[in-house]
């Protein structure tokens, strides 16, 4: 089973300075990180909801980047 979990990080951009943002980490059954995407959104509840959907749907980690890209409308 793959679990998708949000993680918080503090980043810097010249235009805004420091800001808190949330990424997504995919963990396999042993707890090893098999995929990671940084700086998905500054809105924690949104990232938590996306992680929950990915976990419930058992998204294959290789599709995580595409799902986040679609989610962001990139």
Secondary structure by P-SEA (a helix, b strand, c coil): cbbbbbbbbbbbbcccccccbbbbbbbccccccccccccccccaaaaaaaaaaaaaacccccaaaaaaaaaacc
